[in-house]
Amino acid sequence: MESVPLRLMIICVVAALSVVPAAEGLQEMKSRDFLRRATLELERTISAAEVVGVEGPGSVRTVALDFTGGVSQRFLSLSVGDRQGGPNESTIIMKLTSGATVLKSASEPPACLRSSAGESLVITDPEPTIRLSCQLENCSWFVLVEVE
């Protein structure tokens, strides 16, 4: 009976020490899930842009995106395309609050993405709906990206 308080105290200390690693593990698991979902959203957008490009001028697709969630890493912004001939004209770049970036490129076939201003479209809304349409200009096509 005399050792019961000592055993109880040891059990409480061990339980308290295991709470922090468990919480960190849960946070890491949520971050990985967020990155997986965000990457799938980018791949879905790139696929839609490639389809619009293959179908040619007049083709339109609307994509609703969801970059909500995350714990240590959250959505900061999305940069879609670039000016004609720019280094990121076929790329979508997602920036996270942790400073990390995730990027996907339209490469099969390449799709030139740009805004109506002829530059990169920067989106800060974590739940945007974007419209992709194939446009013809000066005998070449590009995918116009707009936020609805």
Backbone torsions as a table, in degrees:
resi	resn	phi	psi	omega
1	MET	NA	-32.1	-177.8
2	GLU	-69.3	-26.7	-178.3
3	SER	-87.2	-6.1	-178.4
4	VAL	-62.2	-47.6	178.3
5	PRO	-61.3	-37.0	178.5
6	LEU	-65.7	-44.2	178.0
7	ARG	-63.8	-41.7	178.9
8	LEU	-63.1	-40.6	178.8
9	MET	-65.8	-40.4	178.4
10	ILE	-64.1	-42.2	178.7
11	ILE	-62.6	-42.2	179.5
12	CYS	-64.5	-40.8	179.4
13	VAL	-65.5	-45.0	178.8
14	VAL	-63.0	-41.6	178.7
15	ALA	-64.4	-41.6	179.7
16	ALA	-65.5	-36.7	179.6
17	LEU	-70.7	-24.0	-179.1
18	SER	-88.0	-11.1	-179.3
19	VAL	-69.2	-42.9	-178.0
20	VAL	-62.9	-50.1	177.9
21	PRO	-61.9	-34.5	178.8
22	ALA	-66.4	-41.5	178.8
23	ALA	-65.9	-40.7	177.4
24	GLU	-64.6	-39.4	177.6
25	GLY	-63.6	-39.6	177.8
26	LEU	-65.9	-41.1	178.6
27	GLN	-64.1	-42.0	178.5
28	GLU	-64.0	-39.8	179.1
29	MET	-64.8	-40.0	177.7
30	LYS	-66.1	-37.8	178.4
31	SER	-65.3	-43.4	178.2
32	ARG	-63.7	-39.1	178.6
33	ASP	-64.8	-41.9	178.0
34	PHE	-61.7	-45.7	179.6
35	LEU	-63.7	-38.2	178.0
36	ARG	-63.7	-47.0	179.9
37	ARG	-64.8	-41.5	-179.7
38	ALA	-64.1	-41.0	178.4
39	THR	-63.6	-39.9	177.1
40	LEU	-64.3	-37.9	177.7
41	GLU	-63.9	-41.7	178.3
42	LEU	-65.0	-42.5	178.9
43	GLU	-63.2	-38.4	178.2
44	ARG	-64.4	-39.1	179.1
45	THR	-68.0	-44.3	178.4
46	ILE	-61.5	-42.8	178.6
47	SER	-60.9	-42.0	178.4
48	ALA	-64.2	-39.7	178.6
49	ALA	-64.9	-40.1	178.7
50	GLU	-65.4	-40.9	178.9
51	VAL	-64.4	-44.2	179.2
52	VAL	-60.5	-41.8	178.8
53	GLY	-64.8	-39.8	179.7
54	VAL	-68.7	-38.7	-179.4
55	GLU	-70.3	-24.2	174.2
56	GLY	91.8	-178.4	-176.9
57	PRO	-53.6	135.9	-178.3
58	GLY	99.5	-18.0	179.7
59	SER	-74.9	139.9	-177.6
60	VAL	-138.4	140.8	173.3
61	ARG	-137.2	144.4	174.4
62	THR	-116.6	132.2	-177.5
63	VAL	-126.6	120.9	174.6
64	ALA	-92.7	123.2	-176.6
65	LEU	-109.1	153.6	178.4
66	ASP	-139.1	107.1	177.9
67	PHE	-112.6	28.2	179.1
68	THR	-79.3	161.4	178.5
69	GLY	101.7	-164.1	-177.1
70	GLY	87.4	151.4	-179.8
71	VAL	-117.5	-70.7	179.3
72	SER	-82.6	-23.0	177.5
73	GLN	-121.8	121.7	178.7
74	ARG	-126.4	160.0	178.5
75	PHE	-64.7	133.4	176.2
76	LEU	-112.5	-53.7	179.5
77	SER	-161.2	164.5	178.5
78	LEU	-129.1	127.1	178.4
79	SER	-114.4	116.7	-174.8
80	VAL	-110.2	119.1	175.3
81	GLY	72.8	-164.3	-177.0
82	ASP	-165.3	178.4	176.3
83	ARG	-66.2	163.7	-179.5
84	GLN	-60.4	126.6	-178.4
85	GLY	82.1	-1.0	179.3
86	GLY	-70.6	160.9	-176.4
87	PRO	-66.0	-22.3	-177.5
88	ASN	-115.3	26.8	-175.0
89	GLU	-65.7	-18.9	178.7
90	SER	-115.4	20.3	-170.1
91	THR	-124.7	146.3	170.5
92	ILE	-114.1	127.6	-178.2
93	ILE	-119.2	122.2	176.1
94	MET	-105.1	126.5	177.1
95	LYS	-102.6	139.8	-180.0
96	LEU	-110.9	159.0	-178.8
97	THR	-63.6	-22.2	179.2
98	SER	-77.0	-6.8	-177.5
99	GLY	97.7	-9.8	179.3
100	ALA	-76.1	157.6	175.4
101	THR	-130.3	148.4	174.7
102	VAL	-124.8	128.7	179.2
103	LEU	-133.3	148.6	178.0
104	LYS	-135.4	141.9	-179.0
105	SER	-120.4	143.7	174.4
106	ALA	-84.4	107.2	-174.6
107	SER	-124.2	-14.5	-176.9
108	GLU	-131.4	82.8	-5.5
109	PRO	-83.1	163.7	177.3
110	PRO	-63.9	141.4	177.1
111	ALA	-127.2	125.2	178.4
112	CYS	-84.0	115.1	-176.9
113	LEU	-105.6	137.8	174.5
114	ARG	-162.8	163.7	179.6
115	SER	-85.0	178.4	178.7
116	SER	-67.3	-19.9	176.8
117	ALA	-83.1	-2.7	179.2
118	GLY	83.0	15.6	-178.3
119	GLU	-128.6	-168.9	175.4
120	SER	-69.0	142.7	175.5
121	LEU	-99.3	120.5	179.7
122	VAL	-103.4	126.1	-177.6
123	ILE	-119.3	129.8	178.4
124	THR	-111.4	-7.8	177.7
125	ASP	-76.0	126.8	179.8
126	PRO	-73.1	-9.6	178.6
127	GLU	-130.5	61.3	-178.7
128	PRO	-82.8	157.0	167.8
129	THR	-115.2	120.5	-177.6
130	ILE	-112.3	150.2	179.4
131	ARG	-113.3	125.9	178.5
132	LEU	-111.4	125.2	178.5
133	SER	-138.0	139.8	179.6
134	CYS	-84.2	128.7	-177.4
135	GLN	-122.9	150.0	177.3
136	LEU	-111.4	128.6	179.9
137	GLU	-146.2	124.6	179.2
138	ASN	51.7	48.1	177.2
139	CYS	63.8	18.9	173.4
140	SER	-137.0	153.3	-177.0
141	TRP	-107.4	156.5	174.1
142	PHE	-149.7	164.1	178.6
143	VAL	-101.0	115.6	178.4
144	LEU	-81.2	128.5	-178.7
145	VAL	-113.8	125.6	-179.7
146	GLU	-135.1	149.6	174.7
147	VAL	-93.2	129.9	179.5
148	GLU	-87.6	NA	NA
